[in-house]
Every structure is written in structure tokens, then in C-alpha cells.
Amino acid sequence: MARRIDVTGAGGVRLAAWEFGDPPKGIPAQSSGGRPRPAEPERTSGVLLLHGLMGRASHWASTARWLSERHRAVALDQRGHGQSEKPPQAAFTREAYVEDAEAALEQLGLAPAVVIGHAMGALTAWQLAAKRPDLVRALVVCDMRASALGAASQREWADWFASWPLPFATLADVRKWFGEDDPWVERPNPSRGEFYAEAMHESPDGWRPVFEPEQMLTSRETWVYDAHWEELTQVRCPALVVRGLDGELGRAEAQEMVRVLPRGEYAEVADAGHLVHYDQPEGWRTAIEPFLDAVLSPDAP
């Protein structure tokens, strides 16, 4: 059963954080008001999970459940996503996303935590680690490029959003379009269909995304034109770069990211695309669990 905890992000934006498993022994339960009770002196390590663009905290549910057997794992609906606020005038800058993650770690008492991010969430994670090394114990970067993607990429995304046949009549139609009919799908991909079905909600006229596409484009615009190698060099904690073999992060770039990171390591997941943890949950766990065991062991430096 998922438990929601409210977090106040940058500019007062209300964010929803979620625990998808029972806290391990020694972790205090949440108070009835949704706020964490004060932490005990000896506590299990914290893990913060950050989804990518258009994602939501529930996409991490499977990962959060096995993590919660030994750690306190919390997934954050980032601003504009999931059940967090989507104010029309809110900032959707890199700084705002990083400050939101910073606020979540501090208000939930998770720090110093392992921060696991997918795609845009991974960029937020390494920018946070560079900015606030005191809050981040270790980092997992999943299928996010450090190179600039450029104006053509942003135009492609705008055209792609415009091509969605909204509203969808049923969730089955959502699964079919994103899993089979979407021009961006090279071959049928049921897990992709499920991923997007989870990011929809029922409206009076049918099924629509829980996010505003314009806010997604605004969020993306704040990072696609720039490269982010310099922030990688500033990450001092252990960091694992993970890619799906058929994902958006190529092997050469991933290995260069590992080289640039002062304490970087590399892993890849077979038969996985960009949605690594969703495509191959067991392969994802196999890829990251040894790293987590090492950085979260009592003897870790």
C-alpha cells in the first residue's frame, strides 16, 4: 500500500512523495498528518527515487518495494508530474527541480541518501550531488545523456506531442498506441504501453495525461540545449551509470561519463530500452544491487 507524504518544494509548490513498502525496522512510521516523525539516532539508509520527464513516482513502485526491505525508499512526484502541483506560472527550470529534490531530502530526513534518477530525474540527481554533496551519499544515473541534444530534438518532441490522438477512449487504446502505433516505436513494446497508461487519468471526454504537455516541453527546454559534463566532474560521491542496450544513452557516451565522474562505475541491462527499470525490472535490480550493497554497507567510506 502506497503512503503519501507532502513536501513543500521551491516557490511553495506542493509535491507528493510516496513510500511503496513498509519502512524497515528502526524507521519511524509517518504521523497521521503525513509528516515524518523525528528520525531515530540509528536509522536505515535513505534512498530518493526521481522519475524522468512525463514519469511519476509510481513508475518506481517495483524498485521501491525491494529497496524498502532494507532501506527507507521514497519516490517523488516532481513538479508538474503525478499528483504534485502543476501551477501554470510555476518555474520549470533546472534550479527548481534540483531545489525540489533538495527539499525532499531535508524534509523527509533521508540525507545523506542514495539518489536514483531516470532520464531527466538522473540529471536532477547529479546536479543535486554536485550542488549539495552533504545530502547525497551515492548516485545512480539511469539512461541520461550528458551531451546537448539541441534545437532539432526539441522540435521533434513538440511534433510528437502534437501527434498524440487525445483523448484516448480507453486505457487499452493508450497501451496500443504507445506500445505499437506510435511512430517512435520501432517494434511492439508492451512495457512502453503500460508505462504511458500509468501516466494517464480519466477525464470527462476520455483518457488524458496527468501532466500538461506544454509544461513538459518547458521543462525539457531548460536542459536540451546545454551539455552537462562539468556538473558530472563535480560529483564526488560514488556514482553508477546504467544504460539499456537499446536505450538513448550510447555505450561510448556512457563510458565517457564514467571516466569523467571522479568515482564512476558502469552497468548495462540487456533487452532494455530507455525505460530500463520498467522494461527489465529483474535485470535492473541485478545491475544496481551490488553497487547499492557496497555504498550502503556499514563499512563503506
N, C-alpha and C positions, 0 to 999 in steps of 0.2 A: 504494500500500500504506500503510495507517494504522500509525503508530507511537505506542505508548502511553508516557506519561511520568507517573510517580506524583508527586502533590503532597500535602502534608500541610496540611489545612485547619484551620479553627477547632475547638478542642476535640480535636484529634488525628484528626479524621475523614479517612480516606484518600480522595483524589479522583483520578480518571483524567483526564488531559489528552491530547489527540490532535493529531498532525500528519498531514494527509491528502495532503501533497505533499512533494516533495523540497525541503529548505531551499535558498534561493538561494545563489549563490556568496558566500563570505565568512561564511556561517553555519556554525558548527561542528556536526557530527553529534552525535547523542546517544551517550553511553557505553553499554557493554553492560548496565550496571545500571539503565538507564532515566533516569539523572540527566543534566541538561545539563552539558556541559563548559564551562569558563570562557569567557566571551564574548571575542571579539577586540576590540581598541580601536575599529576601524571596522566597523560592522555594519549590515545592513539593518534597517529599522524593524520593530518587533514589532506584531502585531495579536492581540488576545484576543477570541474569539467566545463569547458567552453565550446559550444557548438559553432558551426560555420554559418555563413550567410544563408538565410532562409530556414535554418535549422531551429530546433527548440530543445529544451532540457531533456524531454522525454526520449529523444534520439539516443541519449546516453544511458537509458534505463538498464539495459543488459550489463554494460560495463560497470555502472554504479552499484549494481546488486552484488557482483562478485568482489568488487573492491570493498564494499561495506562489511564483508565478513571479517576484515582485519583493520580497516581504516574508516575514518569518517569521510564519506564521499558525498559531495554536494554538486549538483549541476545547476547552472544559472541560465534562466531565460534572459538573454541580453536585450537591451533596449530595442523596441520595435519588433521583437520576436515573441513567440509563445504567448504566455499570459502576462508578460511585463507590459508596462505602459508604452503607448505609441503616440505621444503628443505630436501634433503636426509641426509645432515650432521647436521641437527638441533638437539638440545638437546630435548629429550622427557622424561626428569626427572620430579620428583615431584616439585623440585625447579623451573624449567622452567614454569610449568603450574601455580604454585602459583604466580610467578612473572608476568606472563601474566595477570592474574586476577587483581593483584595489579595495573599494568599499565593501565588496562581498567578503573578501578575506578578513578584513578587520572586524566587520560587524558580526560575522559568524564565528569568529575566534578560531579560524582554520590555520592561520600562519604560524610558523613558516610551513607552507604547503607545497605539495607537488601540483603543478598546474598542467592539465592535459587539454590541448586545444586541437580542434579540427579546422582546417582551411582558415577562414578569417579569424576564427577563435584561436588558432595557433599563432597567428600574427599578434593578436592581442596578448597572448601568453608570453611571447618572447619580448615584446615591448615592455610589458609589465616587469619581467625579470630583469631587464636592463635598467629600468627606472627605479625599482624598489627591490634590490637584492635581499633585503631583510625579510621580505614577505614570501619569497619563492625559494623553496628548498631544492627543487628539481623540476625539469621541464620535459614534456613530451609534445613534439611537433608532428602533427599528422597531415600529410599531403598538402602542404602550403609552400608556394614558391617564394623565394626572396627577390627574384628579379622583377623588374617593372613589366607590366602586361600591356600598357599603352592604350591609346585612344581607340584603336580598332576593336580591341577586346570589349571596351565599354559600349561601343555602338552595337556589337553583336549581342550583348546582354540585353540592351534596350529592345532590339528587334525580337529577341527570344521571348521576353515578357509579353510583348505585343501579340505574339503568335498563340498564346495560351487560349484555348477555346472556353473562356469563362462565361457564365458559371458552368461547372460540371453538374450533370443531372444526378449522378450517384458517385459514391466512393469507388465503385467498380470502374467507372469511366475515368476517374483520376488515375487509378492504378494502371489501366490500359494505356492511357495517353502518355504518361511519364515512363512507363515500362516498355512500351512498344512503338507508339505512333509519333512521339516527339522526334523532330528531325535531328536532334542532338544525340539520339540513341543509335549506336552503331549496330547493336544486336539486342534481342529481347533481354530485359533486365528486371525481373520481378522485384528484386530488393529495392531498386530505384523507384518503382511504382509505389511500394509500401512506404518508402521514406517520404515521398511527397504527399501521400494520402494522410500521413500523420501530421503534416503541416497545413491541413485544410480544416475548415469548420463549416457547419451547415448554416446557410443564410436563407432568408425567405424565398429567394429565387434559385437556390441550389448550393453547391459546394464551392467555396472560395478560399483563398489562402488566409491564414491567420495574421499575415503581415501585409503591409502596403508595398506593392512593387516599387513605387516611386521612392519610398524610404530605403529600400534595398539598393536601388541604383545610387542614391545619395551616399549611403554607407560605403559602397564599393568605390565610388568616385574619389574618396579620400585616401585610397591606398594603391589603386591600379597604375597610377602614373609615375610612381616612385619605386626605386629599389630599396630593399630593407636589409642590406648586408651589414651596414655599420652597426645597427642595433644588435645583430647576431654576435658581433665581436665583443659586445659589452655584457653578454650573458655569462656570468662567472660560475653558475651552478652546473651540475651535471645535466646534460640535455640529450635526449634521444630523438632522432629524426626518423620518422616512419613513412614509408610510401607504399601504395598499392602498385603492383606491377603494371596495371593498366590505368593508373591514376593520372592526375595532371602534373605531378611532380616527377620529372625525369630522373633517372639514376645518376647521371653526371652532375646535375644541379644539386640533388640531394647529398651526394658525396662531397661536393664543394661546400655545402652548408655545414656538414660535419667537420670539414677541415677548418672552416672559419670559426666555428664555435670553440672556445677555449677548452671545453670538456665534452666535446660532442661524440656521440655514438650513432650507429646506423642500424636500421632493421627494415625489412620489406616483407610484404604479405602477398603470397601467390593468389591468383584468381580473384583479385580485388581491384576495383576501380577507385574512383575518387572517394566514394563513401566507404572507406576501408572498414571501419568498425561496424558498419551496417551490412556490408556485403559479406564479410567473413568474420563473424564475431569470435570464433574459436581461434582462427589464425591471428587475429588482432591480439587476443589475450596471450597467445603463445609468444608473440613478438615483444610485448611490453612488460609482461610479468617479471621476467628475470631482472630487467632494469629497475623496476619498482622495488623488488625484493632487496636489491643491492643498496639503493639510495635510501630506503626506509628502514633498513636494519639498524638495530641499536648501535652497531659498531661502525656505521657509516660516518665518514669525516664531516 
